[in-house]
């Protein structure tokens, strides 16, 4: 039996690594040499990781959509259940805009509080995951980087849709006639 031996070759910058790999395999065909380009192997493993991340982001997006829809349902129920209180507020002098603004502020508070709790817990869990990966593999080169721009965009879009989902119930509340 022939022992399996691994060799690593460094190629010049700008060289065609795939062609060099084919040439090496052709030259050592009778010896059974198999050539793998490390860059291709690396890209394959990164692609698998990105696929997993995209699936995870899809579930996160689905959760956000469900959360925004739930906020709209809760706002609609609040308008229906508080019809008498809204009428009394209108009777004592609240204007339509004031009633609408109060419902929008209430739903904004709920949306922002939920978003803040989610972001804080996500940051804590991701920090713990990176710390565990560093400790298990002994790789100190792994850095914990927070994508603040992406998080900010996600928060802004979520908040905009949350306000949009509660705008119609708030508008219905503002059209309640005084008791």
N, C-alpha and C positions, 0 to 999 in steps of 0.2 A: 504493500500500500504506500502511496505517495502522500506525504504530509501536506496539508493545506497551508499554503504560505500566502500572506498578503503583502503586496507592495503598494506604495503610494508614490505617485509621480507628480512633480510640480512642472507645469508647462509655462511657457513664456506668456507674458501679457499679450492679449489680442490673438492668441492661437486658437484654432478651432478644436476644442476639446473632443467633440463627438467624432471628428475625422481621425484624430490621434487615437482615440479608443478603438475605432474600427481597424486602423492600421496595426495596432498592437495585437488585437485578437487574430487578425489575419497572419501576422508574423509568427505567433506562438500557437497556432491552431492545433498542431499535433501534440502540444503539451497540455491542451485543455484550458488555456487561459481565458478567464472571463473578466471583462473590464467594465467597471461601473464608474461613471462620472459622479464625483461626490456632489457637485452642484445640482445635478439632476435628482439625486437621492434626497438632497436637502429640500429642493423645491417640491418634491412629492410629499415629504413629511409636513412641510408648511401648508401645502394645499389641503391635506387632511385636517390639519388643525384649523385652518380658515373655514372649512366646511362645517366643522363642529361649532365654531364661533358663530357662523351665520345662522345655523339652526337655533342656537341659544338666543341670538338677537331676534329671530323670528318669534320665538316664544315670549320674549320680553315685549315685543311690539303687540302681540296678541293680548297679553296681559294689560298693556296700557289701553288698548281699544276697549276691552271689557270694563276696565276701571272708569274710563271716560263715559261709556254708555251707562254704567251703574250710577255715576254722578248725575247724569241727565234724568234717570228714572227717579232717583232720590229727590231731585229738585222738583220734578213734576208732582210727586206725592206730597212734598212739603207745601206746594201751592194749593193743592186740593184740600189737604187737611187743615190749612191755616186760613181758609177763605174768610171765616168770621173775623179773625184777628186782622187780616188785611183790610177788610171793610171798616173795622173800627179805626185803624190807623188812617185810612183815607178820610173818615168822618172827622177826626180830630185835626186834620190839616195836612197830612202827608200828601205830597204830590205824586203823580205817576212815576216820575223819574226817581224820586226818593225810595219808593217801594221797589222799583226795579233794581236800583243800585244796592239796596239792602240784601236782596236775594243774590245778586252777582257777587257781592262782598262775602256773603256766607259761603257760597260755593267756591269762591277763590281761596278762602281760608282753608277749606277742606282739601282742595286740590294742592295747594302749596304745602300744607302740612304733610299730606300723604307723599308728595314728591320728595320733600326734605327727609322724611323718615326712610324712604326707599333708597335715596342716594347715600345717606349716612350708613345704612346697613350694608349696602352694596360695596362701599369703600372699605368698611371694616372687614367684610367677608373676603373681598379680593386681596386685601393686605395679608390676612391670615393665610390664604391659599398660597400666595407667593412666598411667604415666610416658610410654610411647610415644604414647598417644592425646593427652596434653597437648602433647608436643613436635611431633607432626605437625600438629595443628589449631591450635596456638598459643592454645589456650583454657586460661587459668590458673584458670578458675572450676571446673573439674572437681576434685572432692575425692576422696581415697581414704579411704573409710569401711569399717571392718571390723565386720560384724554379729556381735559377740561372743555375743549371746544365742542367735542361730540356730546358730552354730557349737557352742556349748555344748550345746544341745538335741540336735543331730545326734550329737555325741560321746557324750552320755549314752545315747541310744537305741541307738547302735551298740554301745557297750560292754555294755549290758544284754543285747542279743541275742547278742553274742559269748559272754558268760558262760552264757547260757541254752543256746546251741548246744554248749558244752563241758561242761555239767552232767551230761548223761546218760552220756557216756563216762567222766567222772570218777567218777560213781557206780558204773559197771561196774567200774572199776579198784579202787574201795574194797571191792567184794564178792569180790575175788580171795582165795582161801584161802591161808594160809601154805604155803610150799614144804616 
